Amino acid sequence: MLRNILRRDWIAVVVCSLALVFGVAGCWAKDYKDPGEMFPTTDFTALVKRVSPAVVGIRGWGVASEPRVFDPEASFPDPPSPREWQGAGVVVDALAGLIVTANHLVANATVVQARPQDGRALDAVVLVRSERDDVALLRVEPGNLQALTLENLGTPDVGEPVITIGNPQDWGQSVTFGIVSALHRSCPGIASSDLIQSDVLVSQGSSGGARW
């Protein structure tokens, strides 16, 4: 049963790919008809209220595979030191305790926690991860979680609106807004060349959170 659930959700994740970028073309209050008109006013309040309970903070602790600090005088890197990675994730199956997040948050972590809005710190196990798409699937002990249903809305169009929900620096959830800037992009450190570029602001600590 769990294998089927994992397969179902992982297929949905791969379809959605990097950082959970989804189109929201149907959320406009009105169509944009004339280039001379003002940018359409859109109220995302209802959407944010529906999505935000499924967004959790992600924390990982471990030793990076490659050191960050170099000693220019000795000409060799300093020994790797313990690090903490901060980001966000999205609950995709509340009954199974499945969470999708960014791979780079957990790839080198030996301890991973998911933190719902109620303040709990839930130990998480990394089930599957994809370095190519920078996506990972975690599992926590289920209980009092709210999931977000993944949907395949097809390929977004350049110019479609995007909102992102994350938890930067433990300040609490924040929401930012932007548009899809380009399709079929590549990014250093990620093997996939079919990424979606957006101009939406993602503060440090919000990587892996929901973009809709």
Secondary structure as a PSIPRED ss2 file (coil, helix, strand):
# PSIPRED VFORMAT (PSIPRED V4.0)

   1 M C   1.000  0.000  0.000
   2 L H   0.000  1.000  0.000
   3 R H   0.000  1.000  0.000
   4 N H   0.000  1.000  0.000
   5 I H   0.000  1.000  0.000
   6 L H   0.000  1.000  0.000
   7 R H   0.000  1.000  0.000
   8 R H   0.000  1.000  0.000
   9 D H   0.000  1.000  0.000
  10 W H   0.000  1.000  0.000
  11 I H   0.000  1.000  0.000
  12 A H   0.000  1.000  0.000
  13 V H   0.000  1.000  0.000
  14 V H   0.000  1.000  0.000
  15 V H   0.000  1.000  0.000
  16 C H   0.000  1.000  0.000
  17 S C   1.000  0.000  0.000
  18 L H   0.000  1.000  0.000
  19 A H   0.000  1.000  0.000
  20 L H   0.000  1.000  0.000
  21 V E   0.000  0.000  1.000
  22 F C   1.000  0.000  0.000
  23 G C   1.000  0.000  0.000
  24 V C   1.000  0.000  0.000
  25 A H   0.000  1.000  0.000
  26 G H   0.000  1.000  0.000
  27 C H   0.000  1.000  0.000
  28 W C   1.000  0.000  0.000
  29 A C   1.000  0.000  0.000
  30 K C   1.000  0.000  0.000
  31 D C   1.000  0.000  0.000
  32 Y C   1.000  0.000  0.000
  33 K C   1.000  0.000  0.000
  34 D C   1.000  0.000  0.000
  35 P C   1.000  0.000  0.000
  36 G C   1.000  0.000  0.000
  37 E C   1.000  0.000  0.000
  38 M C   1.000  0.000  0.000
  39 F C   1.000  0.000  0.000
  40 P C   1.000  0.000  0.000
  41 T C   1.000  0.000  0.000
  42 T C   1.000  0.000  0.000
  43 D C   1.000  0.000  0.000
  44 F C   1.000  0.000  0.000
  45 T H   0.000  1.000  0.000
  46 A H   0.000  1.000  0.000
  47 L H   0.000  1.000  0.000
  48 V H   0.000  1.000  0.000
  49 K H   0.000  1.000  0.000
  50 R H   0.000  1.000  0.000
  51 V H   0.000  1.000  0.000
  52 S H   0.000  1.000  0.000
  53 P H   0.000  1.000  0.000
  54 A H   0.000  1.000  0.000
  55 V E   0.000  0.000  1.000
  56 V E   0.000  0.000  1.000
  57 G E   0.000  0.000  1.000
  58 I E   0.000  0.000  1.000
  59 R E   0.000  0.000  1.000
  60 G E   0.000  0.000  1.000
  61 W E   0.000  0.000  1.000
  62 G E   0.000  0.000  1.000
  63 V E   0.000  0.000  1.000
  64 A C   1.000  0.000  0.000
  65 S C   1.000  0.000  0.000
  66 E C   1.000  0.000  0.000
  67 P C   1.000  0.000  0.000
  68 R C   1.000  0.000  0.000
  69 V C   1.000  0.000  0.000
  70 F E   0.000  0.000  1.000
  71 D E   0.000  0.000  1.000
  72 P C   1.000  0.000  0.000
  73 E C   1.000  0.000  0.000
  74 A C   1.000  0.000  0.000
  75 S C   1.000  0.000  0.000
  76 F E   0.000  0.000  1.000
  77 P E   0.000  0.000  1.000
  78 D C   1.000  0.000  0.000
  79 P C   1.000  0.000  0.000
  80 P C   1.000  0.000  0.000
  81 S C   1.000  0.000  0.000
  82 P E   0.000  0.000  1.000
  83 R E   0.000  0.000  1.000
  84 E E   0.000  0.000  1.000
  85 W E   0.000  0.000  1.000
  86 Q E   0.000  0.000  1.000
  87 G E   0.000  0.000  1.000
  88 A E   0.000  0.000  1.000
  89 G E   0.000  0.000  1.000
  90 V E   0.000  0.000  1.000
  91 V E   0.000  0.000  1.000
  92 V E   0.000  0.000  1.000
  93 D E   0.000  0.000  1.000
  94 A C   1.000  0.000  0.000
  95 L C   1.000  0.000  0.000
  96 A C   1.000  0.000  0.000
  97 G C   1.000  0.000  0.000
  98 L E   0.000  0.000  1.000
  99 I E   0.000  0.000  1.000
 100 V E   0.000  0.000  1.000
 101 T E   0.000  0.000  1.000
 102 A C   1.000  0.000  0.000
 103 N H   0.000  1.000  0.000
 104 H H   0.000  1.000  0.000
 105 L H   0.000  1.000  0.000
 106 V H   0.000  1.000  0.000
 107 A C   1.000  0.000  0.000
 108 N C   1.000  0.000  0.000
 109 A E   0.000  0.000  1.000
 110 T E   0.000  0.000  1.000
 111 V E   0.000  0.000  1.000
 112 V E   0.000  0.000  1.000
 113 Q E   0.000  0.000  1.000
 114 A E   0.000  0.000  1.000
 115 R E   0.000  0.000  1.000
 116 P C   1.000  0.000  0.000
 117 Q C   1.000  0.000  0.000
 118 D C   1.000  0.000  0.000
 119 G C   1.000  0.000  0.000
 120 R C   1.000  0.000  0.000
 121 A C   1.000  0.000  0.000
 122 L E   0.000  0.000  1.000
 123 D E   0.000  0.000  1.000
 124 A E   0.000  0.000  1.000
 125 V E   0.000  0.000  1.000
 126 V E   0.000  0.000  1.000
 127 L E   0.000  0.000  1.000
 128 V E   0.000  0.000  1.000
 129 R E   0.000  0.000  1.000
 130 S E   0.000  0.000  1.000
 131 E C   1.000  0.000  0.000
 132 R C   1.000  0.000  0.000
 133 D C   1.000  0.000  0.000
 134 D C   1.000  0.000  0.000
 135 V E   0.000  0.000  1.000
 136 A E   0.000  0.000  1.000
 137 L E   0.000  0.000  1.000
 138 L E   0.000  0.000  1.000
 139 R E   0.000  0.000  1.000
 140 V E   0.000  0.000  1.000
 141 E C   1.000  0.000  0.000
 142 P C   1.000  0.000  0.000
 143 G C   1.000  0.000  0.000
 144 N C   1.000  0.000  0.000
 145 L C   1.000  0.000  0.000
 146 Q C   1.000  0.000  0.000
 147 A C   1.000  0.000  0.000
 148 L C   1.000  0.000  0.000
 149 T C   1.000  0.000  0.000
 150 L C   1.000  0.000  0.000
 151 E C   1.000  0.000  0.000
 152 N C   1.000  0.000  0.000
 153 L C   1.000  0.000  0.000
 154 G C   1.000  0.000  0.000
 155 T C   1.000  0.000  0.000
 156 P C   1.000  0.000  0.000
 157 D C   1.000  0.000  0.000
 158 V C   1.000  0.000  0.000
 159 G C   1.000  0.000  0.000
 160 E C   1.000  0.000  0.000
 161 P E   0.000  0.000  1.000
 162 V E   0.000  0.000  1.000
 163 I E   0.000  0.000  1.000
 164 T E   0.000  0.000  1.000
 165 I E   0.000  0.000  1.000
 166 G E   0.000  0.000  1.000
 167 N C   1.000  0.000  0.000
 168 P H   0.000  1.000  0.000
 169 Q H   0.000  1.000  0.000
 170 D H   0.000  1.000  0.000
 171 W C   1.000  0.000  0.000
 172 G C   1.000  0.000  0.000
 173 Q C   1.000  0.000  0.000
 174 S E   0.000  0.000  1.000
 175 V E   0.000  0.000  1.000
 176 T E   0.000  0.000  1.000
 177 F E   0.000  0.000  1.000
 178 G E   0.000  0.000  1.000
 179 I E   0.000  0.000  1.000
 180 V E   0.000  0.000  1.000
 181 S E   0.000  0.000  1.000
 182 A E   0.000  0.000  1.000
 183 L E   0.000  0.000  1.000
 184 H E   0.000  0.000  1.000
 185 R E   0.000  0.000  1.000
 186 S E   0.000  0.000  1.000
 187 C E   0.000  0.000  1.000
 188 P C   1.000  0.000  0.000
 189 G C   1.000  0.000  0.000
 190 I E   0.000  0.000  1.000
 191 A E   0.000  0.000  1.000
 192 S E   0.000  0.000  1.000
 193 S E   0.000  0.000  1.000
 194 D E   0.000  0.000  1.000
 195 L E   0.000  0.000  1.000
 196 I E   0.000  0.000  1.000
 197 Q E   0.000  0.000  1.000
 198 S E   0.000  0.000  1.000
 199 D C   1.000  0.000  0.000
 200 V C   1.000  0.000  0.000
 201 L C   1.000  0.000  0.000
 202 V C   1.000  0.000  0.000
 203 S C   1.000  0.000  0.000
 204 Q C   1.000  0.000  0.000
 205 G C   1.000  0.000  0.000
 206 S C   1.000  0.000  0.000
 207 S C   1.000  0.000  0.000
 208 G C   1.000  0.000  0.000
 209 G C   1.000  0.000  0.000
 210 A E   0.000  0.000  1.000
 211 R E   0.000  0.000  1.000
 212 W C   1.000  0.000  0.000
